[in-house]
Amino acid sequence: MEQIIEVFQYPWAQRALLAAILVGITCGILGCFIVLRNMALFGDALSHSILPGIVLAFLVTGYSSLGFFAGSVLAGLLTAVAIIWIQRKFGTKGDAAVGIVFTTMFAIGVIGISLISSRQGVHLDLKDFLFGNVLGVSNEDLSLTGLVSIFTLLSVTVFYRHLFITSFQPVVADTIGISSLVVQYFLMLLLSFAVVASLQMVGVILVVAMLITPAAAALLLSNNLRWVLFIAALIGVLSGVIGLLVAIWLEIAPGPSMAVVASIFYLGAGILSPQKGMLAKWRNKLLHRYKIAEEDLQKFMLKRTENSGESGIPKQMLSEAPIRNKKFILQRLILKGLVKSDDTHIYLTETGKHQANLLVRAHRLWETYLVNQMGLTDLQIHNDAEKLEHLLPEELLDEVERSLGYPELDPHGSPIPLKGIIEGSTLCDLKENEIATIKNEQLSEHISAELWSLGLVPGALVELKNFGIDSITLMHGERIFTLSKGLARVVRVEKEQALKR
């Protein structure tokens, strides 16, 4: 530590530290839009393609940071235009066009630097451009990096809306007058600036690590773009500073050290991210297993109580439940208020019974769907229904019920429970010529939508005309409606005084 503190008393180390911070901020923020647009390979291409610009700048201006900057930006823009031109003129796929252009430009640059370096008295080392040279960070380099950082921050702040919408909805952007192509070219210009600003610290080969890795890590940690930009900048700064300190301590090149530190941050985000991390996925997977076991135990208890006619099941019967860790799962259900127990029996609470009925409903509806819609036999459907009943959302199950015509029985002849308890009467409770009002509140939105499509709105007066085997006939005003018996049994109504026409 004392050695590192002593090193930072030298101006070159102070310039390197400040440059590392600026590069981390610039590359971190800009990299977010590169990653979101799937342009990681494009960033790699631009970082390699600036070498011919460096060669040209050296021939014109000599060893000048400003000259290198101008030449690199020119080469970067030429690369971007060439890639798009090849895609449009020759129909070459994007990744292939990128590969063709950047390898050609990089090869030309390597050849140029090799030829120039062979001259006597010329100090233009290829490895300094490829891997960076912390000792070469001059005041001019630092000023240039600072200007690029300020320009990048101002651009992202001013054009945040344009960058946001073209990254996520380019078609919508074009529709409202924001040109996706112009924004993309501008982003390429910023990318060229960032590559040149990072040249002395990490070099053209490893600059892509500072562009992509902090941004990718930030996207694992947040879904809010503003927070992603902040986190990416923070990780970029930490990667630059820590990488520089490690490089000074171990006396190694700073560029590779920064890239490795950034990768460590990414690995940490991949493991610890609260939503997308490995630990979160493992936790969610474990909780899902518990959820399935809890639901299976509730369903087991419901079936046993229905078969026995009793309100609960003996505790020794718990051993028959087809789940693991039965006592642990039972305790979870008790803590959630879904099950209660005494010395000899365990019971489902009202909430527990409701959830168990929903699970049975899901199982039997999926069995019916697999037979009626998929053409499977009743011997093939049980295992598939066992999986689907735990996985798919209630909204999808309502749609399945609607598509099946609100069936009463599953393929095995077992009754399919309703989604909820129907208080009052349904259309099936009416007698011939009895009048009722369609209630506003139905068991699901799909039932209300079905009635709306028939022209039966909430508050409509209907009269039962005929009660058939599979359907009923209603009259509303002067119109006659025929409803399936399955739908009629779930439509809630309020009976009016019996009248005869």
Secondary structure by P-SEA (a helix, b strand, c coil): caaaaaaaccaaaaaaaaaaaaaaaaaaaaaaaaaaacaaaaaaaaaaaaaaaaaaaaacccccaaaaaaaaaaaaaaaaaaaaaaaaaccccaaaaaaaaaaaaaaaaaaaaaaaaaccccccccccccccccccccaaaaaaaaaaaaaaaaaaaaaaaaaaaaaccaaaaaaacccaaaaaaaaaaaaaaaaaaaccccccccccccccaaaaaaaaccccaaaaaaaaaaaaaaaaaaaaaaaaaacccaaaaaaaaaaaaaaaaacccccccaaaaaaaaaaaaaaaaaaaaaaaaaaaaaaaccccccccccccccccaaaaaaaaaaaacccccccccccccaaaaaaaaaaaaaaaaaaaaaaacccccccccaaaaaaaaacccaaaaaaaaaaacccccccccbbbbccccccccccccccccbbbbbbcccccaaaaaaaaaacccccbbbbbccccccbbbbbcccbbbbbcaaaaaabbbbbcccccc
